[in-house]
Amino acid sequence: MLIVMTVNATKEEVEQVKRHIEALGLTPHAIPGAQRVAIGITGNRDVLDPSLFENLPGVLEVIPVSHPYKLVSREVKPEDTVVWVGGVPVGGGHFAVMAGPCSVEGPEQTLTTAQAVKKAGAHILRGGAFKPRTSPYTFQGLGEPGLQILRDVSREVGMPTVSEALDERSLELVVEYCDMIQIGARNMQNFSLLRLAGKARKPVLLKRGMAATVEELLMAAEYLLAEGNYQVVLCERGIRTFTDHTRNTLDLAAVVAVQRLSHLPIIVDPSHGTGKRHKVVPLARAAAAVGADGLMIEVHHNPMQALSDRAQAIVPEELAQLMNQLPTILPLTGRHLAQAQSAAAAS
């Protein structure tokens, strides 16, 4: 259920409605909009009687929410959400590019790649310190030392960072060292991890599971918002199909589907979506043309020496070429390259 307040509703009237919801044993979620505040309600197992709320001061109307993902739905918040990652806006017309190595391998490799992606025009530095690999014998990441390297490099080049958390301990470390938490495809339905990330109060990048539907992705995001974290970016990274010409099948139609159903921004990962270097840039351009809110791309200064995902990492020159092409494509969907702001300006 969604309670829509009047345009001139006071802060005290909003708080009174929230207290009334809590007195019923339910959880209120205040969602500021462009014109007015709306309050979502979670925790109810049965349909609520609108008369419980419609006569409270400042209430304009009470609207039933049909989707099971209440807080993620556009029914609750028609306006696009803008997520701020270390001063970089994602969504709401702001197109952000996250780029960097699949894995943090050492200080020199990370710094060299970070300097290159920053020069090319990327906004957020990505780098894995905890790597969920198919084989237990392949490189699993440097762990906390990798996060320390990523933090030090980010300070030197002046870029916010995103890195993946696999469990409770790694989540605590990512929160400590990075600006954004990544929940990978394998953990999209790790509900205990989602709840912890929802309490972390840092932006979260939630990747679609390799066999997940769009609705399942949105329900996973609901876990984060239900814990009070509304700074969530979704990511389409390809799904498992019968094809063998790519690592996964990049489902760009999911971008359009998500934007119709949800206010959360959605970006595209053409690196995992294709698994082949020569396909990454063309599919990145396609993602921009279809209306995605950003990209996540694996870049390595020497891909053949990369310790993970070498076949899908592009070189900095290819990223620079893509960044030069995006300003021509993005206006077609009403978007523009994001511009980083200071923390004070962003708040």
GIMO-V493240 format. One record per backbone hydrogen bond with DSSP energy under -1.0 kcal/mol. CO is the residue of the C=O (numbers start at 0). NH is the residue of the N-H. Records with the same first field share a line. If there is no record, write none. Layout:
CO: NH / NH
//
This chain:
0: 40
1: 62
2: 38
3: 59 / 60
5: 8
9: 13
10: 14
11: 15
12: 16
13: 17
14: 18
15: 19
16: 20
17: 21
18: 22
20: 25
21: 24
26: 41
28: 39
30: 37
35: 32
36: 4
37: 30
38: 2
39: 28
41: 26
48: 51
49: 52 / 53
52: 55
55: 58
57: 5
60: 3
62: 1
67: 69
71: 262
72: 76
82: 89
84: 87
86: 340
87: 84
89: 82
90: 93
92: 335
93: 90
94: 337
95: 294
96: 122 / 123
97: 296
98: 125
99: 298
101: 127
105: 109
106: 110
107: 111
108: 112
109: 113
110: 114
111: 115
112: 116
113: 117
114: 118
115: 119
116: 121
123: 98
124: 161
127: 103
128: 142
130: 132
134: 137
139: 130
142: 146
143: 147
144: 148
145: 149
146: 150
147: 151
148: 152
149: 153
150: 154
151: 155
152: 156
153: 157 / 158
159: 124
160: 178 / 179
161: 126
162: 181
166: 170
167: 171
168: 172
169: 173
170: 174
171: 175
172: 176
173: 177
179: 162
180: 204
181: 164
182: 206
183: 186
184: 187
186: 189
188: 190
189: 193
190: 194
191: 195
192: 196
193: 197
194: 198
202: 180
203: 232
204: 182
205: 234
208: 211
209: 239
212: 216
213: 217
214: 218
215: 219
216: 220
217: 221
218: 222
220: 224
221: 225
223: 228
224: 227
229: 231
230: 203
232: 205
233: 266
234: 207
235: 268
238: 248
248: 238
249: 251
250: 253
252: 256
253: 257
254: 258
255: 259
256: 260
257: 261
260: 73
262: 80
264: 233
265: 292
266: 235
267: 295
268: 272
269: 273
270: 274
273: 246
275: 278
276: 279
278: 282
279: 283
280: 284
281: 285
282: 286
283: 287
284: 288
285: 289
286: 291
292: 95
293: 267
294: 97
296: 99
297: 313
301: 304
302: 305
308: 311
310: 276
313: 299
314: 317 / 318
315: 319
316: 320
317: 321
318: 322
319: 323
320: 324
321: 325
324: 327 / 328
325: 329
328: 331
329: 332 / 334
330: 333
335: 94
341: 345
342: 346
//
